[in-house]
Amino acid sequence: MSELTYTSGVTGQVFDLDSKLSWGAANALRSRHWEYTLEYRGMSSPVRKAREVSVNMTIEDVDELDALMQAADSDVLLRKPGTITALSESGGVWRQRAVIVESSPQSHYRAPDANIDLTVLLMDGVWRRRLDVQRLWADALQPGLDLDYPHDYPHDYMPTVRNATVVNPMPAPMPFEMVWFGPVSKPQLTLGGNRYELDMDIPSGGYVTISSVEGEKSIILTTENGDMSNVFSKGVRTGGENGGSYIFQPIPSGELAAQWNGFGIDLTIIEEASEPQWV
């Protein structure tokens, strides 16, 4: 990792952890751990849970240290985790919610080589980064999509064909963020055998943002004038995950044909990994 920051969940302060306060290589952030249940000849229920890691921080600015500790205490006390951001050498930005719950000075703060051991809780159990946005264009933005003769015939001259695909480049299903743009009534999108559906109308100039990230699932309507409202209940969840019509169904791996009823969609796949990339 070439850059590392901690952003307080309470104050919003961003602390550079490669400068006056430095976590160095912070190799513990790259550690990985799965919990599982052993069976007769195998395992079951693999899961990545929140966990503790230890990092050593060198100190060049005591005022900056005091500000970090004050913000970290507020994050714990008010139960609003901060965010660690790690920028890999290839430019990928990885994030995980975290809190600093313990510190142990290894020298006097004003010593030339002052340093302190920290215990950090990684709250999500995984690191996440946003992949490139994939766009499914609204019919109105695709000239020629609905060409037809000026008179009615038994069959259309050119039936509506969108021929769009989306790609999850990861080998496993991944969560996502989708933005659905109005106007559209009861919008639907089918990918990989699952139907993503909202039982509502999205007005002209409005859009709905759907997040399927574990612990952060949400469906928010934003109207043309910027008003926001929670429309979580409008997401169809028939049968739950893998039930065939689940609004938060992870995006399967590979290239997937998309079928939808003509509205605009921005899809961002959220890559999850046990550790940030090394490059």
Secondary structure, DSSP 8 states (H G I E B T S, - for coil): --EEEEE-TTT--EEETBTTEE-TT-GGGG----EEEEETTEEEEEE---EEEEEEEEES-HHHHHHHHHHHHHHHHTT--EEEEEE-TTS-EEEEEEEEEEEEESS-TTSTT-EEEEEEEESSSSEEEE---EEE--GGGSTTTT---SS--SS-SS-----EEEEE-SSS-B-EEEEEESSEES-EEEETTEEEEBSSEE-TT-EEEEE--TT--EEEEE-TTS-EEE-GGGB-EETSTTSSEETT--B-SEEEEEEESS-EEEEEEEEEESS----
